[in-house]
Amino acid sequence: MIKNKVSILFTAFFMLVFSIHHGYAQDRNVYIFLCFGQSNMEGTGKIEVQDTIADIRLLHLQAVDCPDLGRQKGHWYKAKSPLCHCNTGVSPAEQFGKALVQNLPDSITVALIHVAIGGCHIQLFDQDSTAAYVERAPGWMKSKLALYDNNPYKRLVEMAKIGQQKGVIKGILLHQGESNTGDQDWPNKVNKVYTNLLNDLHLEASETPLLAGEMLSAQQDGKCASMNEIINTLPQTIPNAHIVSSKYCEGAPDDIHFSSAGYRKLGNHYADVWLDYYYNRK
């Protein structure tokens, strides 16, 4: 009898250690999404009242310390703007999360992990080129890089592993490309980052869609709209990549970024794409 109890306790202890080591989710009803990229993912839209209303089913894992907001790195909060840095604005991620909460069963909680650097090339997230990229980064970017200890990819993985203790990663949102406009090799560079994320987080490509958003469209006089042609080829390189249209998403006066309304519509487009993917697999 004592031997059986010891055996049961040992088995339970082994399973606990095994689950912690492999990052098994505590709750499979917590859907986690990684959001990364440059300034349009960072978020430049003016924060309005509707962007400050939190939902108990929409969470955010803080990736940088923001004492003025009462937030600490590595802690969970109800998601509301700003999500990225301490003084950023509205991004597509907030509305993406809100739209999922509205369209998924009440038993599901959505959790966002948000890491982005305005003005960066995709190469910043490639660990083989991060150090060199940071070294030659312009002065205005260095303060943002410092928020992530000069390695935003590493911070993204660090936060994602914390997230995996709470729930299951259900997708990756990317909005990046303005700084790589015209770069025909962009899909391969994105694929390298995506593959590294899969490996570092022990994810299966077939279970981890990559949602890539278009630049501000030509219809909105987007200065980087020509990059959309390259972005739309991404599924040829990454089979589980899905393109998020920027059609009808209002632009800001600089013709590079989106307005707050544009970000919200783009967030809805991200949600529509993911929900189509999710329900078509059932």
NORTA-V32494 format. One line per field, one symbol per residue. ss: DSSP state (~ for helix, > for strand, _ for the rest). phi: phi as a letter, one per 40 degrees, with the letter a starting at -180 (. if undefined). burial: # if it has 16 or more other C-alpha atoms within 10 Angstrom, else .. Layout:
ss: ???
phi: ???
burial: ???
//
This chain:
ss: _~~~~~~~~~~~~~~~~~~~~________>>>>>>>>_~~~~__>___~~~~_____>>>>____>~~~_>____>>>___________>_~~~~~~~~~~~~_____>>>>>>>>_____~~~~____~~~~~~___~~~~~~~~~____~~~~~~~~~~~~~___>>>>>>>>__~~~_____~~~~~~~~~~~~~~~~___~~~_>>>>>____~~~______~~~~~__~~~~___>>>>______>______>_~~~~~~~~~~~~~~~~~~~~~__
phi: .cccccccccccccccccccccgcccaccbcbbcbaibcccdhbcccbdccbccbccbbacccbcbdccgbbdgbcaccaccccccbcbcbccdcdccccdcbbdcccbbbbbbbabdgcccccccdcbddccccbccdcccccccdbfgaccccccdcccccccbabcbibbbbaidcbdgcccddccccccccccdccbfbcdcbbcbbbcccdcccbgccbccccccdccdcccbdccbcbcbdgccccdcgbcccdcccccccccdcdcccccccccc
burial: ......................###...#################.#...#..#..#########.....#..#.###########.##############......####################..#..##.........##.##.########.#######################....##.######.##...#.#.#..##########..#########.######..#.########.####..##################.##.......
//
